[in-house]
Amino acid sequence: MNGAWEKHPSSAPESAALSLKIPFNDPTVLQRLSKKLEDYLDALSPERRVVIVCVGTDRSTGDSLGPLVGTALSRESNPLFDLYGTLEEPVHAMNLGDTLLKIMRSSRQPFVIAIDACLGQVSSVGCIQLGSGPVRPGAGVNKELPPVGDIHMTGIVNVGGFMEYFVLQNTRLNLVVKMSEIIAQSLLNAVHNTRKNKVIPFALPD
């Protein structure tokens, strides 16, 4: 699976046009994220199944963004997408490869949206990023893990560059929770608005 989402890169102009970075407390954050997600999903054929993969672990405050998003989405029991990664059943370094194999075996040409936390510059902490291409889990803490996603949404939860494990462990939960709520709601909005009237194929049985 390593590199599975690097085979179909978007063109530079397309990536720039569809990318977005916005503070979580911007008054327009939910509207703008939802609209950008809709731009991606509108272009999909009805046959492509939307799969949301929320990467992270509840053992680290900063790295719990993905599982928090997944848990919020799981409460909806939404038939319009498949979901991997919650607080109860997280997708993390130990099972990421197996999870990606399961996705590829259960869906034909899935469109994968990857969710993950990341570290960044001081001025970017609290920003949510949405863009083309995969997220690279573990890159901030020097782990070699397979890339995930046709597109990605990441939340910059703290400052990177020094003692990343310690920084993730000491990230404010309040910030992570607020960002996760916005990401989850934007995903629900976009999937509902673009897929509700289309014939959506269900995942294949294992």
LINLINKA-V883285 format. One record per residue. N is the residue number from 0. SS is DSSP state (H for helix, E for strand, L for the rest). PSI is psi in degrees with one decimal (NA if undefined). Layout:
n:N ss:SS psi:PSI
n:N ss:SS psi:PSI
This chain:
n:0 ss:L psi:-16.9
n:1 ss:L psi:119.4
n:2 ss:L psi:6.4
n:3 ss:H psi:-29.7
n:4 ss:H psi:17.5
n:5 ss:H psi:0.8
n:6 ss:L psi:-18.7
n:7 ss:L psi:65.4
n:8 ss:L psi:146.2
n:9 ss:L psi:156.7
n:10 ss:L psi:157.3
n:11 ss:H psi:-47.0
n:12 ss:H psi:-39.3
n:13 ss:H psi:-43.4
n:14 ss:H psi:-42.7
n:15 ss:H psi:-38.6
n:16 ss:H psi:-31.6
n:17 ss:H psi:-2.4
n:18 ss:L psi:153.7
n:19 ss:E psi:138.9
n:20 ss:E psi:120.9
n:21 ss:E psi:138.7
n:22 ss:E psi:143.7
n:23 ss:L psi:-25.0
n:24 ss:L psi:10.0
n:25 ss:L psi:133.9
n:26 ss:L psi:-22.9
n:27 ss:L psi:9.3
n:28 ss:H psi:-46.2
n:29 ss:H psi:-43.6
n:30 ss:H psi:-44.5
n:31 ss:H psi:-40.0
n:32 ss:H psi:-44.3
n:33 ss:H psi:-44.1
n:34 ss:H psi:-42.1
n:35 ss:H psi:-39.2
n:36 ss:H psi:-40.7
n:37 ss:H psi:-35.4
n:38 ss:H psi:-41.0
n:39 ss:H psi:-48.3
n:40 ss:H psi:-31.4
n:41 ss:H psi:-28.5
n:42 ss:L psi:-7.9
n:43 ss:L psi:147.9
n:44 ss:L psi:152.9
n:45 ss:L psi:-21.5
n:46 ss:L psi:-17.8
n:47 ss:L psi:125.5
n:48 ss:L psi:132.0
n:49 ss:E psi:127.5
n:50 ss:E psi:127.1
n:51 ss:E psi:122.3
n:52 ss:E psi:114.5
n:53 ss:E psi:105.8
n:54 ss:E psi:140.0
n:55 ss:L psi:-174.6
n:56 ss:L psi:147.2
n:57 ss:L psi:2.1
n:58 ss:L psi:-5.4
n:59 ss:L psi:126.2
n:60 ss:L psi:-49.8
n:61 ss:H psi:-33.2
n:62 ss:H psi:7.3
n:63 ss:H psi:1.0
n:64 ss:H psi:-50.6
n:65 ss:H psi:-53.4
n:66 ss:H psi:-33.3
n:67 ss:H psi:-42.3
n:68 ss:H psi:-46.8
n:69 ss:H psi:-40.4
n:70 ss:H psi:-42.1
n:71 ss:H psi:-42.0
n:72 ss:H psi:-34.0
n:73 ss:H psi:-23.0
n:74 ss:L psi:-19.0
n:75 ss:L psi:-20.3
n:76 ss:L psi:49.0
n:77 ss:L psi:122.8
n:78 ss:L psi:-4.1
n:79 ss:L psi:-5.1
n:80 ss:L psi:159.8
n:81 ss:E psi:147.1
n:82 ss:E psi:134.3
n:83 ss:E psi:130.0
n:84 ss:L psi:99.3
n:85 ss:L psi:176.3
n:86 ss:L psi:-36.4
n:87 ss:L psi:-38.9
n:88 ss:L psi:77.3
n:89 ss:L psi:154.1
n:90 ss:E psi:116.0
n:91 ss:L psi:-169.4
n:92 ss:L psi:-34.3
n:93 ss:L psi:-25.9
n:94 ss:L psi:9.3
n:95 ss:H psi:-46.5
n:96 ss:H psi:-44.4
n:97 ss:H psi:-37.3
n:98 ss:H psi:-43.1
n:99 ss:H psi:-38.1
n:100 ss:H psi:-41.8
n:101 ss:H psi:-41.2
n:102 ss:H psi:-46.5
n:103 ss:H psi:-26.6
n:104 ss:H psi:-24.6
n:105 ss:H psi:-11.5
n:106 ss:L psi:139.7
n:107 ss:L psi:121.0
n:108 ss:L psi:57.3
n:109 ss:L psi:148.2
n:110 ss:E psi:108.4
n:111 ss:E psi:126.7
n:112 ss:E psi:115.8
n:113 ss:E psi:135.3
n:114 ss:E psi:132.6
n:115 ss:E psi:159.0
n:116 ss:E psi:156.0
n:117 ss:E psi:167.9
n:118 ss:E psi:154.3
n:119 ss:E psi:-162.1
n:120 ss:L psi:158.6
n:121 ss:H psi:-43.1
n:122 ss:H psi:-15.7
n:123 ss:H psi:-7.1
n:124 ss:L psi:131.0
n:125 ss:L psi:-2.5
n:126 ss:E psi:147.0
n:127 ss:E psi:130.9
n:128 ss:E psi:140.6
n:129 ss:E psi:127.1
n:130 ss:E psi:171.4
n:131 ss:E psi:155.7
n:132 ss:L psi:174.7
n:133 ss:L psi:158.9
n:134 ss:E psi:155.0
n:135 ss:L psi:86.1
n:136 ss:L psi:140.0
n:137 ss:L psi:-6.7
n:138 ss:H psi:-35.6
n:139 ss:H psi:-18.8
n:140 ss:H psi:25.2
n:141 ss:L psi:41.8
n:142 ss:L psi:140.9
n:143 ss:L psi:99.8
n:144 ss:L psi:155.1
n:145 ss:L psi:142.9
n:146 ss:L psi:151.9
n:147 ss:E psi:129.6
n:148 ss:L psi:143.8
n:149 ss:L psi:-33.8
n:150 ss:E psi:168.0
n:151 ss:E psi:150.2
n:152 ss:E psi:124.1
n:153 ss:E psi:146.1
n:154 ss:E psi:125.9
n:155 ss:E psi:104.0
n:156 ss:E psi:-18.3
n:157 ss:E psi:-177.2
n:158 ss:E psi:133.9
n:159 ss:L psi:172.3
n:160 ss:L psi:-14.5
n:161 ss:L psi:124.7
n:162 ss:L psi:57.7
n:163 ss:H psi:-40.2
n:164 ss:H psi:-45.4
n:165 ss:H psi:-41.4
n:166 ss:H psi:-44.4
n:167 ss:H psi:-39.3
n:168 ss:H psi:-24.3
n:169 ss:L psi:29.3
n:170 ss:L psi:143.3
n:171 ss:L psi:124.1
n:172 ss:H psi:-34.8
n:173 ss:H psi:-43.6
n:174 ss:H psi:-45.0
n:175 ss:H psi:-42.3
n:176 ss:H psi:-45.2
n:177 ss:H psi:-41.7
n:178 ss:H psi:-39.0
n:179 ss:H psi:-37.4
n:180 ss:H psi:-40.4
n:181 ss:H psi:-45.3
n:182 ss:H psi:-45.3
n:183 ss:H psi:-44.7
n:184 ss:H psi:-37.6
n:185 ss:H psi:-37.9
n:186 ss:H psi:-45.5
n:187 ss:H psi:-44.2
n:188 ss:H psi:-48.6
n:189 ss:H psi:-44.2
n:190 ss:H psi:-42.8
n:191 ss:H psi:-43.9
n:192 ss:H psi:-24.6
n:193 ss:H psi:-20.5
n:194 ss:H psi:-9.0
n:195 ss:L psi:-29.3
n:196 ss:L psi:11.9
n:197 ss:L psi:156.4
n:198 ss:L psi:109.6
n:199 ss:L psi:119.0
n:200 ss:L psi:137.7
n:201 ss:L psi:160.7
n:202 ss:L psi:147.5
n:203 ss:L psi:150.8
n:204 ss:L psi:149.9
n:205 ss:L psi:NA
